[in-house]
């Protein structure tokens, strides 16, 4: 009897200890969980000034306005003769207006049958190309979406060589969307030629890889100062990237969004300089100028009285010796502008005034 009582008492005692242990363990878990829950918020509050740099602030401010752009086009299968919508490539874009206007590069959207815009918050929406301009490698895409973050454009004319530069985009595709690279402004007003196009660009050593095209180049104040564009991709060359200055891009983007194209002037002539002539085996005295080979009827040149075989010596007060120089000077003028041109005809010089008109639709840009 006493033995049974002793066993019963021990069982009660052990159960009590076990219950107390469970209660203590439960209290301990709650305390640990609360501590874990508080930890991230505590870390955020204690972020040091050394870590909370202008680059961090710029990435937080502009990153939500940088999107991915997927270019899709219809491709015919050679073997089955079936047409299929296929992804041709991806690039980046910058939302610059709450109405859903996105700045990007022409080569990002060129030839697209369908545009898909991937937003930083995970949404994917169809986009429409409002306008594109090969001469400046700029384009505007429009989307219909709410709650968009808009990037603030800065003043690229105030940039200084050596100041911080932050590139935000989607290098190598959407898997690396929102990537941030940093460097400095390496040089300003860099003139590079791609084909017959000449670009005045910002040079930076912030890494710009395929897929970054159309993304944002940002200053330390979190302002977009450039639209990332070309990159020298030559073996052994690193740290040389380029962006279109935002001050040059702003009026182009406005025209593309409103008119779908950029109004550019033209002369309406076919021309030949001594280098072109030598290339095709022609000989002649060009008098260090440019020979007019053909004049388009009803063009600005024709209306000014310029004839075939006239030699252009001076355009708008500047001496011209090559066709490339003349094309560059014309591109810097405005539609409707009156330009004085010095020509040589029959051994004597004369000045004619040309009123520049917009390039006809059939000629393109």
C-alpha positions in Angstrom: 0.0 0.0 0.0 2.7 2.5 1.0 4.7 1.3 -2.1 1.8 2.1 -4.4 1.3 5.5 -2.7 5.0 6.3 -3.2 4.8 5.4 -6.9 1.7 7.5 -7.4 3.4 10.5 -5.7 6.4 10.2 -8.0 4.3 10.1 -11.1 2.5 13.3 -10.0 5.9 14.9 -9.3 7.3 13.9 -12.8 4.2 15.1 -14.6 4.5 18.5 -12.8 8.1 18.9 -13.8 7.3 18.0 -17.5 4.4 20.5 -17.6 6.7 23.2 -16.2 9.3 22.5 -18.7 6.8 22.7 -21.6 5.5 26.0 -20.3 9.0 27.4 -20.0 9.9 26.2 -23.5 6.8 27.9 -24.8 7.6 31.2 -23.2 11.2 30.9 -24.5 9.9 30.3 -28.1 7.6 33.4 -28.0 10.5 35.5 -26.7 12.9 34.3 -29.4 10.3 34.8 -32.2 9.6 38.3 -31.0 13.3 39.0 -31.0 13.7 37.6 -34.6 10.7 39.7 -35.8 12.2 42.9 -34.4 15.7 42.3 -35.8 15.1 43.4 -39.5 13.4 46.6 -38.4 16.3 47.3 -35.9 18.9 46.7 -38.7 17.1 49.1 -41.0 17.1 51.8 -38.4 20.7 51.3 -37.6 22.0 51.5 -41.2 25.2 53.5 -40.9 25.8 56.7 -42.9 28.8 54.9 -44.5 26.4 52.3 -46.0 23.5 54.6 -46.7 25.3 56.2 -49.6 24.0 58.4 -52.5 24.2 55.3 -54.7 21.8 53.4 -52.3 19.4 56.4 -52.3 19.5 56.8 -56.0 18.8 53.1 -56.6 15.8 53.3 -54.3 14.5 56.4 -56.0 15.0 55.5 -59.6 15.0 51.7 -59.6 11.2 51.4 -59.4 10.9 53.5 -62.6 13.2 51.3 -64.7 11.3 48.6 -66.6 12.2 45.6 -68.8 11.1 45.7 -72.5 10.7 42.5 -74.5 10.7 42.8 -78.3 8.6 40.1 -80.0 8.2 39.6 -83.8 6.5 37.2 -86.1 9.0 34.7 -87.6 8.2 32.2 -90.4 9.5 28.7 -90.0 11.4 27.7 -93.1 10.5 24.0 -92.8 6.8 24.2 -91.8 6.0 27.6 -93.3 4.2 28.5 -90.0 4.4 32.0 -88.5 5.1 32.2 -84.8 5.5 35.2 -82.4 9.0 34.9 -81.1 11.1 36.9 -78.6 13.8 38.8 -80.4 15.5 40.4 -77.4 15.1 42.4 -74.2 16.2 45.8 -73.1 15.4 48.5 -70.6 13.2 51.6 -70.4 12.6 54.5 -68.0 9.1 55.7 -67.0 9.2 59.5 -67.2 5.5 60.4 -67.1 2.6 59.2 -65.0 0.5 58.6 -68.2 2.7 55.6 -68.9 5.3 57.1 -71.2 8.6 55.2 -71.3 11.9 56.3 -72.8 14.0 53.6 -74.4 16.3 53.0 -77.4 15.2 52.7 -81.0 17.2 49.5 -81.4 15.4 47.9 -78.4 12.0 48.2 -80.1 13.0 48.1 -83.8 11.0 45.7 -85.9 8.8 44.6 -83.0 5.3 43.2 -83.7 4.5 43.2 -80.0 6.1 44.9 -77.0 5.8 43.5 -73.4 6.8 45.8 -70.6 7.9 44.2 -67.3 7.3 46.4 -64.3 9.5 46.2 -61.1 6.5 45.2 -59.0 6.0 42.0 -61.1 3.3 43.2 -63.5 3.7 42.6 -67.2 1.6 44.7 -69.6 1.5 45.2 -73.4 3.2 48.4 -74.7 2.7 50.4 -77.8 5.5 52.2 -79.7 4.4 55.8 -80.1 7.5 56.7 -82.1 11.1 55.8 -82.8 14.1 57.6 -84.2 17.1 55.8 -85.6 19.1 59.0 -85.9 19.2 59.5 -82.1 18.5 55.8 -81.1 15.5 56.9 -79.0 12.0 55.6 -78.8 8.8 56.2 -76.7 6.7 53.3 -75.5 3.2 53.8 -74.0 1.5 51.5 -71.4 -1.8 51.7 -69.7 -1.2 50.9 -66.0 -1.8 52.5 -62.6 0.5 53.2 -59.6 3.6 53.9 -61.7 6.8 55.3 -60.3 8.2 58.2 -62.4 11.8 59.0 -62.7 12.9 62.6 -62.4 15.0 64.0 -65.3 18.0 66.2 -64.3 20.1 68.7 -66.2 22.8 66.9 -68.1 24.5 70.2 -69.1 25.7 70.5 -65.5 27.5 67.2 -65.4 31.1 67.2 -64.3 33.8 64.7 -65.3 34.6 62.5 -62.2 31.2 62.8 -60.5 29.4 59.6 -59.6 27.3 57.8 -62.2 24.9 55.0 -61.6 23.5 52.8 -64.3 20.2 50.9 -63.7 18.8 48.4 -66.1 18.4 44.7 -67.0 21.8 43.4 -68.2 21.7 40.0 -70.0 17.9 39.8 -69.8 15.1 40.0 -67.2 16.7 37.4 -64.9 19.0 40.3 -63.8 16.4 43.0 -63.8 17.0 46.1 -61.8 20.8 45.7 -61.7 22.7 48.6 -60.4 26.3 49.4 -61.4 28.3 52.5 -60.4 31.2 54.4 -61.6 31.9 58.0 -62.6 31.3 60.3 -65.5 34.4 59.6 -67.6 33.9 62.3 -70.3 31.3 64.6 -71.9 30.4 65.3 -75.5 32.0 62.2 -76.8 31.3 62.0 -80.6 31.2 58.4 -81.9 30.0 57.2 -85.3 28.0 54.1 -85.9 27.6 53.7 -89.6 26.8 57.1 -91.0 25.2 58.3 -87.7 27.1 60.6 -85.4 26.2 60.6 -81.7 27.3 63.1 -79.0 27.2 61.0 -75.8 28.1 60.9 -72.1 31.0 58.4 -71.4 30.9 56.4 -68.2 32.8 53.5 -66.7 29.7 52.2 -64.9 29.2 48.7 -66.4 26.6 48.8 -69.3 26.0 45.3 -70.8 23.6 44.0 -73.4 20.1 44.5 -72.0 21.0 47.8 -70.2 20.2 49.7 -73.4 17.3 52.1 -72.7 18.0 52.1 -69.0 18.8 55.0 -66.8 22.1 56.8 -66.1 21.6 58.5 -62.8 23.5 61.1 -60.8 24.2 61.1 -57.1 21.0 63.2 -56.5 18.8 60.4 -58.0 18.1 62.3 -61.2 18.2 60.7 -64.6 20.9 62.4 -66.7 21.2 60.0 -69.6 19.5 57.1 -71.4 22.1 54.3 -71.7 22.7 53.4 -75.3 25.8 52.1 -77.1 28.6 50.1 -75.5 32.0 49.4 -77.0 32.1 45.6 -77.0 35.6 44.8 -78.2 37.9 42.2 -76.8 40.2 43.8 -74.2 38.1 47.0 -73.8 36.3 47.4 -70.5 34.7 50.3 -68.6 33.6 52.3 -71.7 29.9 52.8 -71.8 27.8 55.6 -73.4 24.5 57.3 -72.6 22.4 59.9 -74.5 22.3 63.1 -72.5 18.9 63.7 -71.2 18.9 67.4 -72.3 19.3 66.2 -75.9 16.8 63.4 -75.4 14.0 65.5 -73.9 12.8 67.4 -77.0 13.2 64.2 -79.1 11.0 62.2 -76.7 8.4 65.0 -76.8 8.2 64.9 -80.6 8.1 61.1 -80.7 5.2 61.0 -78.2 3.2 63.8 -79.9 4.0 63.2 -83.6 5.5 59.7 -83.8 8.5 61.0 -85.5 11.1 63.8 -85.5 10.9 66.6 -88.1 14.3 66.8 -89.9 15.4 69.2 -92.7 16.8 68.1 -96.0 18.3 69.7 -99.1 17.1 67.3 -101.8 20.3 66.6 -103.6 22.6 63.7 -104.4 26.2 64.7 -103.9 29.8 63.5 -104.4 33.0 64.7 -102.8 36.6 63.8 -103.9 36.8 60.7 -101.6 33.5 59.3 -102.9 34.6 60.0 -106.5 38.0 58.3 -106.0 36.2 55.2 -104.6 34.2 54.8 -107.8 37.0 55.8 -110.1 35.8 59.3 -111.1 38.1 62.2 -111.6 37.4 65.9 -111.5 38.2 69.2 -109.9 36.0 69.6 -106.8 37.7 72.8 -105.7 37.7 71.4 -102.2 34.0 71.3 -102.1 31.0 69.0 -102.8 29.7 68.4 -106.3 25.9 68.2 -106.8 25.1 65.2 -108.9 21.3 65.3 -108.9 18.6 67.7 -107.7 15.2 66.4 -106.5 12.3 68.3 -108.2 10.5 70.7 -105.8 13.0 70.1 -103.1 14.6 73.0 -101.1 17.7 72.9 -103.3 15.6 73.0 -106.5 13.5 75.9 -105.2 16.7 77.8 -104.4 18.0 77.4 -107.9 20.7 74.9 -107.3 21.6 72.8 -110.4 23.4 69.5 -111.1 27.2 69.9 -111.3 27.2 73.0 -109.0 29.9 72.7 -106.3 28.9 73.6 -102.7 31.7 75.4 -101.0 30.1 76.9 -97.9 27.0 76.1 -95.9 25.5 78.4 -93.3 28.9 80.2 -92.9 31.0 77.1 -92.6 33.4 75.6 -95.2 32.5 72.1 -96.3 34.7 69.7 -98.0 33.0 66.3 -97.5 29.5 65.0 -97.9 29.6 63.8 -94.3 30.3 67.4 -93.1 27.4 68.7 -95.1 25.0 66.1 -93.8 26.1 66.9 -90.2 25.5 70.7 -90.7 22.1 70.1 -92.3 21.1 67.9 -89.3 21.9 70.7 -86.9 19.4 73.1 -88.7 15.7 73.4 -88.2 12.8 72.9 -90.6 11.8 76.2 -92.1 15.2 77.8 -91.5 16.7 80.0 -94.2 20.3 79.0 -94.9 22.9 80.8 -97.1 24.9 78.5 -99.3 27.9 79.5 -101.4 28.2 77.5 -104.7 30.6 77.5 -107.6 29.1 77.4 -111.1 31.0 77.9 -114.3 34.1 79.0 -112.5 32.4 81.8 -110.5 30.9 81.8 -107.0 27.5 83.0 -105.9 25.3 82.8 -102.8 21.9 81.3 -102.8 19.4 81.1 -99.9 17.7 77.7 -99.2 14.6 77.4 -97.1 14.9 74.0 -95.5 11.8 71.7 -95.6 11.0 68.5 -93.7 12.2 65.3 -95.1 9.3 63.8 -97.1 7.7 60.7 -95.7 9.0 58.4 -98.6 12.6 59.3 -97.7 12.3 58.6 -94.0 14.9 60.0 -91.6 
